[in-house]
Amino acid sequence: MTKPALILTRPAPACAAFAASLPDALLSRVRVVISPLLQILPTAAPVDLGGIGGVIFTSANGVAHGPEGGTLPAYCVGEATAQAAAAKGWQAAFHAPDAARLLSMIKAHRPATPLLHLRGTHQRGDIAERLTQAGLPTRPVVLYDQQALPLTRDAQAALSDGPSIVPLFSPRTAAQFADQAHDTRRATIIALSPAVAEALDRTVVQQILIAPEPTATSLRFTLETAVDWNRLA
């Protein structure tokens, strides 16, 4: 009997990292299909840290495409982003699991300003604008673009041929998946957050699971513990 397909849609490096984080026992039950829905391309925008009080990273891509750290604090969304920032020399002051909670923490902390939000072209939450309105001047610097990619033929075939599991990490990629996938009736979706699940609109799927926290660790935990494998038989 063919194993269920685990269709990974994050940018290629993140797909590889997520697959590598999965236990062997789980990997033995699925066949991994890599189909990035985004590719990350640098913008080569300059970053001037002169007079800056700190930086905000809402993804590890911002860290990867940003300058080397130093004495400035970094405020991060996600533990993985904070770890990447620390590895690049930033003083990771604190992190939160999502942008909304990071905003609350920054507002409560009242750090030195101005701040820079080092981000991609596509973003949710208007962090720089909301912090500026709260009296904490913040400027965005767009360091990378997230260009859309189509679902691969292998991914489309896996969706049509049998049961599949599809982790989705952002509303944008969820909407993209819903628009492009030809047959999702036997797909189990694991959404990073309710907003990701909502972006699927009325896509017909077998099951939608939502991670308890909007983190890759929580989504992986949901994959390991909450999937109904009997449905995938």
NORDALIN-V145329 format. One line per field, one symbol per residue. phi: phi as a letter, one per 40 degrees, with the letter a starting at -180 (. if undefined). burial: # if it has 16 or more other C-alpha atoms within 10 Angstrom, else .. A space follows every 10 residues. Layout:
phi->???
burial->???
//
This chain:
phi->.ccccbcbbc ddccdccccc cccdcccccb bcbcadcbbc bccgccbbcc gccibbbbac ccccccccca cccbbbcgcc cccccccchc cccaabcacc ccdccccccf ccbcbbbcac ccabhfdccc ccccgbdbbc bccabbccbc dccccccccc cacabbcbba dccccccdcc ccabcbcbcb ccadcccccc fbdcbcabbb ccbcbccccc ccccbbcccc ccc
burial->...####### ##..#...#. .........# ########.# .#........ .######### #######.#. .######### ######.### ##.######. .##..#.... ..######## ......##.. #....##### ######.... ##..##.### .######### ########.. #.######## ###.###.## ..#..#.### #..####.## .##...#... .#.
//
